[in-house]
Amino acid sequence: MKNSALFRLHLIVFLWGFTAILGKLITAEAQVLTFFRMGIAALFLFIYIRVIRKDNLNVPRKLLFGLVGVGGFMALHWLCFFHSIKVSNVSIALCCLSLSTLFTSVLEPIVFKRKIDVSEVIMGMVIVACMAVIFNIELRYKEGIFFGIFTALFGTVFSVLNGKLYGKTSSGNIIFYEILGGFMLISLFYLLTGQISEVADITTRDLALITILAGVFTAYPMLESVSLMKYISPFTLVLTVNLEPVYGIILAFFIFGESEQMSPVFYVASFVMITAIIINGVLKSRKAKQTINPNTP
């Protein structure tokens, strides 16, 4: 069962890595792409949770507002992510996700009121140093790096706040209302700015790709990641998810070719960042085991 769970885990991480590929293949702007992705994903989730499983979607009003607010950060995360891809490339956008380690080391202690872990901050600073090197070498992609940094920031805020909501309702309800909330907030933006007509300009090809993105690469992996928590540890989940940039960058290189070719320094810096994240995960795992059993070597 554990081997099966690990295979499923790597499959969903692979699917998440392929999200960036679809983001580049879809010609619609990031705003329109995110609007349809969240709307269609919410529809798929509703059908699965309410129609197929016949689960209850009722949540307290206060919690509902909280989920919608967190969904807003999810929408901002995806908006910045896809915009970063469109103004630079897949490799840059995925590489910037590594900055989540630094943001988490600062935001998580504030939200959960715990002491800052010095090792997390050190790892975060190593990643920042690598990003600074990449920025200087790949200056032509400065706009993509800028939005990539905000991608990591909003993604971290979303994840940390999500941790506060965990257990207050079913995981399916949390995912559904967050995605639906993000869709509603983008819709409200379109209505208030009078730009709602922009969504009608989407091509049939783009709509088909976004439907695949919303169903196969969004709704399914999110639900699957929740169910996998029964069989694997949170550490294994987090550590494996860190392979998303690796899968994405390799796929982008083979699919898009020259437009994804970066300087050797980029790949060295990316390798150092991913290694730092893995080392940080291993150290945290050992620390957690020693806290549970002080006699463990």
C-alpha positions as CSV (number, residue, x, y, z in Angstrom):
1,M,0.0,0.0,0.0
2,K,2.8,2.4,0.9
3,N,4.6,1.7,-2.5
4,S,1.3,2.4,-4.3
5,A,0.9,5.6,-2.3
6,L,4.4,6.8,-3.2
7,F,3.7,6.1,-6.9
8,R,0.5,8.1,-6.7
9,L,2.3,10.9,-4.9
10,H,5.0,11.1,-7.6
11,L,2.2,11.1,-10.2
12,I,0.4,14.1,-8.8
13,V,3.7,16.0,-8.4
14,F,4.5,15.2,-12.0
15,L,1.0,16.6,-12.9
16,W,1.7,19.7,-10.9
17,G,5.0,20.1,-12.8
18,F,3.2,19.8,-16.1
19,T,0.9,22.6,-15.1
20,A,3.6,25.1,-16.1
21,I,3.9,23.4,-19.5
22,L,0.1,23.9,-20.1
23,G,0.4,27.5,-18.9
24,K,2.9,28.2,-21.7
25,L,0.8,26.3,-24.3
26,I,-2.3,28.2,-23.5
27,T,-2.2,31.6,-25.3
28,A,-4.8,33.3,-23.1
29,E,-3.5,35.9,-20.7
30,A,-2.8,34.8,-17.1
31,Q,-5.9,36.6,-15.8
32,V,-8.3,34.9,-18.2
33,L,-6.5,31.5,-17.7
34,T,-6.8,31.7,-13.9
35,F,-10.5,32.8,-14.2
36,F,-11.5,29.7,-16.2
37,R,-9.1,27.3,-14.4
38,M,-10.7,28.2,-11.0
39,G,-14.3,28.2,-12.3
40,I,-14.0,24.9,-14.1
41,A,-12.1,23.2,-11.3
42,A,-14.8,24.4,-8.8
43,L,-17.4,22.8,-11.0
44,F,-15.5,19.5,-11.2
45,L,-15.0,19.5,-7.4
46,F,-18.7,20.2,-6.8
47,I,-19.7,17.3,-9.1
48,Y,-17.3,14.9,-7.3
49,I,-18.1,16.0,-3.7
50,R,-21.8,16.7,-3.9
51,V,-23.1,14.6,-6.8
52,I,-20.8,11.5,-6.8
53,R,-19.8,11.2,-3.1
54,K,-23.0,13.0,-1.9
55,D,-21.0,14.7,0.9
56,N,-22.4,17.8,2.8
57,L,-21.0,21.1,1.6
58,N,-22.4,23.1,4.5
59,V,-19.8,25.2,6.5
60,P,-20.3,28.0,9.1
61,R,-20.5,31.5,7.6
62,K,-17.4,32.7,9.4
63,L,-15.4,29.8,8.1
64,L,-16.8,30.3,4.6
65,F,-15.5,33.9,4.5
66,G,-12.1,32.7,5.7
67,L,-12.0,30.1,2.9
68,V,-13.0,32.7,0.3
69,G,-10.2,35.0,1.6
70,V,-7.6,32.2,1.4
71,G,-8.9,31.4,-2.1
72,G,-8.0,35.0,-3.0
73,F,-4.4,34.3,-2.2
74,M,-4.6,31.1,-4.3
75,A,-5.9,33.1,-7.2
76,L,-3.0,35.7,-6.8
77,H,-0.5,32.8,-6.6
78,W,-1.8,31.4,-9.9
79,L,-2.1,34.8,-11.6
80,C,1.6,35.6,-10.8
81,F,2.7,32.1,-11.7
82,F,1.2,32.1,-15.2
83,H,2.2,35.7,-15.9
84,S,5.8,34.9,-14.9
85,I,5.7,32.0,-17.4
86,K,4.3,34.2,-20.2
87,V,6.9,37.1,-19.8
88,S,9.8,34.7,-19.2
89,N,9.7,30.9,-19.4
90,V,8.7,27.8,-17.4
91,S,12.2,27.3,-15.9
92,I,12.3,30.8,-14.4
93,A,8.7,30.6,-12.9
94,L,9.4,27.1,-11.4
95,C,12.8,28.1,-10.1
96,C,11.3,31.0,-8.1
97,L,9.0,28.7,-6.3
98,S,12.0,27.7,-4.2
99,L,11.7,31.0,-2.4
100,S,8.7,29.6,-0.5
101,T,11.2,28.1,1.9
102,L,12.4,31.5,3.0
103,F,8.9,33.0,3.2
104,T,7.6,30.0,5.2
105,S,10.5,30.3,7.7
106,V,9.3,33.8,8.5
107,L,5.5,33.7,8.1
108,E,4.8,30.3,9.7
109,P,6.2,31.2,13.1
110,I,4.2,34.5,13.1
111,V,0.9,32.8,12.2
112,F,1.4,29.7,14.5
113,K,3.1,31.8,17.2
114,R,6.3,29.6,17.5
115,K,10.0,30.5,17.6
116,I,11.7,31.1,14.3
117,D,13.9,28.1,13.3
118,V,17.4,29.5,12.6
119,S,18.2,26.6,10.2
120,E,15.1,27.4,8.1
121,V,16.2,31.0,7.8
122,I,19.8,30.0,6.9
123,M,18.4,27.7,4.1
124,G,16.2,30.5,3.0
125,M,19.1,32.9,2.7
126,V,21.1,30.3,0.7
127,I,18.1,30.2,-1.7
128,V,18.0,34.0,-1.9
129,A,21.7,34.1,-2.7
130,C,21.1,31.6,-5.5
131,M,18.2,33.7,-6.8
132,A,20.4,36.8,-6.8
133,V,22.9,35.0,-8.9
134,I,20.2,33.9,-11.3
135,F,18.8,37.4,-11.5
136,N,22.2,38.9,-12.4
137,I,22.9,36.2,-15.0
138,E,19.4,36.1,-16.5
139,L,18.6,39.8,-16.4
140,R,16.5,39.6,-19.5
141,Y,13.9,37.7,-17.5
142,K,13.7,40.3,-14.7
143,E,9.9,40.7,-15.0
144,G,9.4,37.0,-14.9
145,I,11.6,36.7,-11.8
146,F,9.7,39.6,-10.2
147,F,6.3,37.9,-10.6
148,G,7.9,34.6,-9.7
149,I,8.9,36.0,-6.3
150,F,5.3,37.1,-5.7
151,T,4.2,33.6,-6.9
152,A,6.2,32.1,-4.0
153,L,5.0,34.7,-1.5
154,F,1.3,34.4,-2.3
155,G,1.7,30.6,-2.4
156,T,3.3,30.6,1.0
157,V,0.6,32.9,2.5
158,F,-2.1,30.5,1.0
159,S,-0.4,27.4,2.5
160,V,0.2,28.9,5.9
161,L,-3.3,30.2,6.3
162,N,-4.6,26.9,5.0
163,G,-2.9,25.2,7.9
164,K,-4.9,27.3,10.3
165,L,-8.1,26.1,8.6
166,Y,-7.2,22.4,8.5
167,G,-9.6,20.3,10.6
168,K,-12.4,22.9,10.8
169,T,-14.3,21.1,8.0
170,S,-13.6,18.3,5.5
171,S,-10.5,18.7,3.3
172,G,-12.8,18.5,0.2
173,N,-14.9,21.4,1.4
174,I,-11.8,23.5,2.1
175,I,-10.4,22.9,-1.4
176,F,-13.8,23.5,-3.0
177,Y,-14.6,26.8,-1.3
178,E,-11.1,28.1,-1.7
179,I,-11.1,27.6,-5.5
180,L,-14.7,28.8,-5.7
181,G,-13.8,31.8,-3.6
182,G,-10.8,32.7,-5.9
183,F,-13.1,32.4,-8.9
184,M,-15.7,34.7,-7.4
185,L,-13.1,37.3,-6.5
186,I,-11.7,37.3,-10.0
187,S,-15.2,37.6,-11.4
188,L,-15.9,40.5,-9.0
189,F,-12.7,42.2,-10.3
190,Y,-13.9,41.8,-13.9
191,L,-17.3,43.2,-13.1
192,L,-16.0,46.2,-11.2
193,T,-13.5,47.1,-13.9
194,G,-15.8,46.5,-16.8
195,Q,-13.4,44.0,-18.3
196,I,-15.8,41.0,-18.1
197,S,-16.0,40.9,-22.0
198,E,-12.3,39.8,-22.1
199,V,-13.2,36.3,-21.0
200,A,-15.4,35.9,-24.1
201,D,-12.3,36.2,-26.4
202,I,-10.9,32.9,-25.4
203,T,-10.3,30.4,-28.2
204,T,-11.8,26.9,-28.3
205,R,-8.3,25.4,-28.2
206,D,-7.4,27.4,-25.0
207,L,-10.7,26.5,-23.4
208,A,-10.1,22.8,-24.1
209,L,-6.6,23.0,-22.6
210,I,-7.8,24.9,-19.5
211,T,-10.5,22.3,-19.0
212,I,-7.8,19.6,-18.9
213,L,-5.7,21.8,-16.6
214,A,-8.7,22.3,-14.3
215,G,-9.7,18.7,-14.1
216,V,-6.6,16.5,-14.5
217,F,-4.0,18.9,-13.2
218,T,-5.9,20.8,-10.5
219,A,-9.0,19.1,-9.0
220,Y,-7.7,15.5,-9.2
221,P,-4.2,16.2,-7.7
222,M,-5.6,18.3,-4.9
223,L,-8.1,15.6,-3.9
224,E,-5.5,12.9,-4.3
225,S,-3.0,14.7,-2.1
226,V,-5.5,14.8,0.7
227,S,-6.3,11.1,0.5
228,L,-2.6,10.2,0.4
229,M,-2.1,11.7,3.8
230,K,-3.6,8.5,5.2
231,Y,-0.7,6.4,3.9
232,I,2.3,8.7,3.9
233,S,3.9,11.2,6.3
234,P,3.6,15.0,5.8
235,F,7.4,15.0,5.6
236,T,7.3,12.6,2.6
237,L,4.6,14.7,1.0
238,V,6.4,18.0,1.4
239,L,9.8,16.5,0.3
240,T,8.3,15.0,-2.9
241,V,6.4,18.1,-3.8
242,N,9.7,19.9,-3.9
243,L,10.5,17.8,-7.0
244,E,7.8,19.8,-8.9
245,P,10.3,22.3,-10.3
246,V,12.7,19.4,-11.3
247,Y,9.9,17.7,-13.3
248,G,8.7,20.9,-14.8
249,I,12.1,22.2,-15.9
250,I,13.1,18.9,-17.5
251,L,9.8,18.6,-19.3
252,A,10.0,22.2,-20.5
253,F,13.5,21.6,-21.9
254,F,12.4,18.7,-24.0
255,I,9.1,20.1,-25.1
256,F,10.0,23.7,-25.9
257,G,13.7,23.3,-26.7
258,E,15.6,26.5,-27.3
259,S,13.3,28.9,-25.5
260,E,13.9,27.0,-22.3
261,Q,17.7,26.7,-22.6
262,M,19.3,28.6,-19.7
263,S,22.9,29.4,-18.8
264,P,24.9,26.7,-16.9
265,V,24.9,29.0,-13.9
266,F,21.1,28.8,-13.8
267,Y,21.1,25.0,-13.5
268,V,23.9,25.0,-10.9
269,A,22.0,27.6,-8.8
270,S,18.8,25.7,-9.2
271,F,20.4,22.5,-8.1
272,V,21.9,24.2,-5.0
273,M,18.4,25.6,-4.1
274,I,16.6,22.2,-4.5
275,T,19.4,20.5,-2.5
276,A,19.0,23.1,0.2
277,I,15.3,22.4,0.4
278,I,15.8,18.7,0.6
279,I,18.5,19.1,3.3
280,N,16.2,21.3,5.3
281,G,13.4,18.7,5.0
282,V,15.7,15.9,6.2
283,L,16.9,18.0,9.2
284,K,13.4,18.9,10.2
285,S,12.4,15.2,10.0
286,R,15.3,14.2,12.3
287,K,14.5,17.0,14.7
288,A,10.8,15.9,14.8
289,K,11.8,12.3,15.5
290,Q,14.2,13.3,18.3
291,T,11.4,15.4,19.9
292,I,9.1,12.4,19.9
293,N,11.8,10.0,21.1
294,P,14.9,11.7,22.6
295,N,16.8,8.4,22.7
296,T,16.7,8.0,18.9
297,P,20.3,8.6,17.5
